[in-house]
Each structure stands twice: as C-alpha cells, then as structure tokens.
Amino acid sequence: MTAPAPEFSRPVALPRLGQVERFRIAADEGERAALARRFGLLAIERFEADVVLRRLREGARLEASIDAEVVQECVVTLEPVRNRVRDEFSLLYGAVVPAEHEDAVVEALEGDSIDVGEAAAQQLSLALDPYPRAAGVALQEPRAEGPRPDHPFAALAKLKKP
C-alpha cells in the first residue's frame, strides 16, 4: 500500500541539484486547507519557506526558515486564535553523517529526490503552539485546599489510629 501524497509537495531531484540551491516555496489555498485539516487547525492563511539545499558527498543538507499565519482553537474557550509561526530548521539527508554534522537530525534518503515542501510542513506542525489561548484567557490554577469531608477516602481517614 502506497502512502498518500503529501499535501504540500515540492520535490527537488538530487541529480539536478547544484552545489547550493536557494529558493522560496509557498502553499496555495488548497494546500493550506489540506494542511489545516491534517494538523487540526481552523485555517492556515499563509505558509512560506525559504530553503537552502547544499549537496554533500553522500546526500544533502536542507536549511530552511518557515513563516506562517495560522488560526487555532483556544484550549479554554474554543474561540479562534490567530498566531504567527516562525521557525528555522536543518536536516541532513543520506545514509552517512559527516563528522562535522554528527549532532544533526538525519532523514533517510528515499529515491533521488528530497521533498522540501513536506519537510517544511512537518516543521510547521512541530512549531505550532500546543496550547493556544485567546487574549486575556488564562488557565485557572487548581485550588490548594484539603480533602473535602465527602472525599472518597474521608471514611478511611477516620479509621486511622493516631
């Protein structure tokens, strides 16, 4: 069974890749709507990435910055919350990690292309606010009070010997 095609696919063929390639990618309206469904967002109003791909001896290094405007649901009130998401990331593609990149995140190189759109989409999902809140809304701290008399263990507490 084949995995479904990514909603925001921008494959770059490695055989055609020069030493360093720079480009900007942007999701269109349909891609943004599909990504919003995938990530459980109310909407993605804008999603762009500036990408640099560098050829390595046995693979490539992707460095990118993403910039998006998203609409999430407030975790307290369920109201729409607008957020701007900006993030930078770097990935290595290939089987062998060069010594100077040993602390880098490594992705397996499948085939002869890198899908920079899917890499950017995955980074967007990681950079989203996991607990968006509407302006002025705060989570209430639990009250610090002792056990209530009707607490399920109140009867057991009475049985304790002093």
N, C-alpha and C positions, 0 to 999 in steps of 0.2 A: 504494500500500500504506500502510495506516494504522499508526502506531507503537502498540505495546501500551500499555494504560492503566498509569499509574504504580501501584506497589504501595501507596503512601501518598498518596492524592489528596485534597486539601482545597481545591477551587476556591473563590475569592471573586470574585463578579461585581462588576466595577468600577462599573456603573451604580447599584448599590445601596450602594456604599461611601460612608460619610460622610467628613467631613474627616479624622478619625483613628479607627481601629478597633483595639481591643486584644482579644486572645483567646488561649486556650491550646488546643493540639491534642495529642492523644496517639494513638499507634498501638496498635491492638488486637492480639491474639495472632496472628491470620492475617497481618496487615500486617507485624508484626515478623518472622515466619517468612519471608515473601516477601522482605523487605529483607535478611535474613541470607543467603539464597541469592544474591541479586543482588550483595552485597558480599563474598561468600566468607567469611562469619563462621560460627562454630559456633552462635551464638544472639544474639538481641537480647532482653534480658529486660525492658527498659523503654526507651521513647523518647517524649520530650515536647518541645514547643517553646512558648515564649512569643513571641507575634507582635504587632507593631505595624505597621499599614498606614496610610500617610499619602497622601492624594490630592495629586497635583501637577497643574499646569496641563495637561500632556500625558502623563499616566501616573500612576505611584505609586512610593512608596519603601517597601520592606519592611525592617524591622529586627527581628531575632529572636535569641533565645538557645535553644540546644538542650541537652538533658540526657539522656544515655542510659547504660545499663548493657549492655555487650556482652561476649561470650565469643569470644575469638580463639584461634588456634592458635599456640603458641610456635614461632618460626622455627628453634629449635635442637632441642628435644625433642619437638615436636608435641603437648605437653600443653595442655589448656585453660587459657587465661589470661583472668581477669576484669579488665575495665577500665571505668572511668567516663569518659565523654566529655562534656566541657562546652565549648561554643564560642559565640561571638557573631558575627553577620554582618549585612551590609546589602547590599541590591540595589536598583537603580533599574530600573523597567520603563517603557519608552517609546522613542520614536524620537529625541527631542531631550533632550540632557543639559543641565539648567540650569547656569549658570556656577558656582554655589556647590557643585555636586556633580561637578565635572569629573574628579576622581580616583576616582570611584565605579565599581564593576562594573555594567555596564548589560546588561540582558536585553531581548531583543526582546519586545514586547507582541503576543502572538498571540491574536486574538479579543478578547473583552471580559471576560476573567477571568484571575486570577493563581492558580496552584496553589501555595499556601503549603506544603502537605504535601510536594510534590516538591522545592521549594526547600530545605526542612529536611532531606530525605533526602539530597540532593546534598551539603549541607554536612556531614552526618554522615560521608559517605564520604571527604570531604577531611580531616576531623579525626581519623580513626582512626589509631592507632599503626601505621605501616607495618612495623615490626619488633618485634612483641610477644615478650617473653621471660618465661618462668616465673621465679618468685622464686629468686634465687641463681644463675641461669644467665647466664653471660657469653660473648660470642663470644671465641674464643681469637685472640690476635694471631699473625700469621704469624712463624715463627722467622726471625731475621736471621742466616743462615749463608751462606757462599759456595757456589758451584756444586759439586754432588757430582761425584765422579770419573766416575760413569756418566751425567752430564748429557749430553743430546744434542749439545751443542756442545763437549764436552770434547776430542774429537779435533781439531776445528778450532782450539781454543786452543793445542794443541801445535804446530800449523803456523805460528803467529805467530812472526815473527822479532823478536828482542829489539832 
